[in-house]
Amino acid sequence: MGKIKDAIQDWLEDYGYDLGYDMTNYPDMVDWNVIKKHKIEAFTYYNNKRAIEQEDLRIKYGAPEPPEVFDDE
């Protein structure tokens, strides 16, 4: 195995498998310490990551402003 694959396998054995990660869905290496510290499960990690990526796309390409709501009271 290569050094990166060895590092992934070590992380999974030490922390990842217990949190729902495996060799097909391991998190980005830059996130390993945060995941370990806060015990972030795979489901939560990927849902939050997807939401952040969607927000980045909204910022990058612009999203329409929400319509103004007028209070007629």
N, C-alpha and C positions, 0 to 999 in steps of 0.2 A: 504494500500500500504506500501511497505517497504521503508526504508530511501533512498535507491539508486533510486528506481522508483520515489519517490517524488522529489528528486533532478533533475532527468531527466525531469520530467513534468514541474517543475518550470523553468528550463533553456529553455525548448522549448517554454513555454508561454512568457517568457521575451525576448528571442532572436531568438530561433531556427525556429519557424514556419515561421517567416518573411523571413528567409534565405533559406527555402525549406526543412528543417529537420522535422521529425516527429518520433513517437515512433518506427517505423520500420527501420529508417535510421539515428538515432542520432549519432553524432560523439563521439570519445573517450573523456572521461572526461578531460584528460590531455590537450586536444586541445581547450577546451571551451573558455578560456580567449583570446587566439589568434584569434579564430573565431569571438568572440564578438568584440574585439578591431579593427580588420581589415574587419569586415563584410564579411566574406568568405562564399559564397553560397555553398549549399550542392553539386551541380554539380562540382564546382571547387575543393572543398575539396576532394571528392572521386577520381576525376581524378588525382590530385596531389599525393594522398596517394597511388594509384595504381602504379604510375610511380616510386615513392620512393621504394615501395616494390619490384618492378621489378629490380631496380638498386641494392637493397640489395641482391637479389637472384643472380644477375650477379656477384657481388663481392664475395659472399659466394661460389658459384660453379664454378666461372671462366667463362669468355666468351672468345671465340676466338678473337685474335687480328685482327683488320681490315687489309686487305691486303695492302702491300706497293704499293704505286703508284710512278712510275718512270716517270720523265719528260724527254722525249727524245729530247727536244729542244737543 
